[in-house]
Amino acid sequence: MTEGLDRYEKRILALLQEDASLSTSAIADKVGLSPSPCWRRIDRLEREGFIKRRVALVDRHKVGLNAQIFAQIKLNAHGRANLDQFAEAIRSLPEVLECYVLMGSVDFLIRVVAPDIEAYERFFFDRLSQLPGVQEVNSTVALSEIKATTALPIP
């Protein structure tokens, strides 16, 4: 909830989403604060969980992960234990960047990266389709990326 955030904190969040390597002084200059109050606000945002962590965003193509695949997964049983067991197993797969529980005809949506389609095929047969409870997997290969961002729209 952004109701507890003032305009400075909202601007700080927006700036850090663009470039988390900015110094406190640089952020302070951009938002119109002195460094000490700016640092206190950033510290509070971190302590209260508004800022989960600061990371470097790596270009997947530069590290050879040229294929991006979205897979819809249906489990053969829907008990809580089955969902938890699958979720625990999917967390251990580094190729899976995101995983969501869905309502509807499929149970999970995952985003997978791989060097190429052949590598995804090996991942699919050797690992993904072997996970506990997997009944069906429908994979869709992304041909190109139109928009990809990690920045949330801060109201």
N, C-alpha and C positions, 0 to 999 in steps of 0.2 A: 504494500500500500504506500503510495507516494504522499498521502495526506500528512504524514509526519516529517516530510522533507521540505526544506525551504528552497528558494530559487537557487541559492548557492550550491546546495547539496545536489540538486537535480543537474545543474550545469557540471559539477564535478563528476558525477556519474557518466554523463554524456561524454566528457573529455576523456575519462579513463577508458571508456569503451572504444574510443577512436585510437588512443595511444597510451597504454598502461605504463610506458617507460617515462612519461613526463615526470619531471621533478616536482616536488611540492611547491617550490618557488614558481615554476612555470605555470602550474595550475592556478596558484594564487593570483598571478598576474592576469591570467585569462578570465578569472571569475570576479576580480576586483576585491580580493581580500589580501591581508598580509599573510606571510607564510605560517605563523603560529596558529591562528584560528583556522586556516585552511587545513593544516596538518591534523588538528583536533577533529575537524569534520570528517576527514578521510578515515582517521582512526575509528571514529564512531560508526561510520558506514561499514567498515570491516568487522568490527566487534558485533554489530547488530545483524550481520549476514547480508546486507545489501550488496556488498562486494564479496563474492565467494572466493575468488582467487585471481591472481594476475598471471597471465600466460603469454607466450609468444604464439602467434598463429602461423603455422607452417604451410607453405604452398604445397599441396599434395602432389602436383605434377613435378615439381622440382625434386621431390624425393622418390619419384618413380611410381606413384599410386595414381595411374591414369584412368582407371575404371571406377566408376561410382554406380552402385547398384542399390535399388530399394527393393526390399523383399517383404512380402506379406506372409505371415506365418499363422497357420491354423493348428491348434493342438487337438489331440484325439480325446482329451478329457478336460473338463473345465473346473475341477475342484481347486480350492485355494492351494493345496499342496502341489498340484501340477503346475500352476502358474508360478509359484515361488521357486520350484525346482528348475523350470525353464529360465526364469529371470536370473537365477544364480549362475546357471551355466552360460548364458549369453554374456554376462558381465566379464567372463574370463576370456572372451575372444577379442583380441586387439583390433581385428579387422572391422569389428562392429563399432561404429562411432556413436550411433544413437539407437535407442530402442524405446518404443512406446507401446503401452497397452491400449488396445482399441475396443470400442463397442461396435458390434455389427457382425458381419459374416467372417471376419478374420480376427485373430486374437492379438497379434503383435505386428508392428511395422518397424523394420530396422533399416539403417543406412550403413552400407558396407563399402569399404574401399579395397582395391586390389591393384596389383601392377597391370593386369590385363584381364580379358574375359576368360582366358584359359586358367589363370590363377584363381579367379572366382569360381570357375567350374570345379576345380580341385577342392577349394574351401567348401563349396556347396555339398559335394558328395562325401568328402572325408570328415567334415566337422558339423556343418549346419544341419544337414538332414539326419545326422546321428544324435542330435540333442534329445534329451528325454521328452517324450510326449509329442514330438513333431509328427503331424499327420500330413500336412501339405505345405509347400512353399511355392509362392508365385513371385518370380523375380522380374524386375523391370530395370533395364540398363538406361542410365541417363546419358543421352548423347552429348549435350552441352549444358553449361551452367549459365543461366540467365541472371540470377541474383543469388548471392550467398552472403550472409552477414551474421555476425554474432551480436551486433548492437541492438539492444532493445529500444523501442521508442519511449523515451521518458516524457510523460505528459507534463 
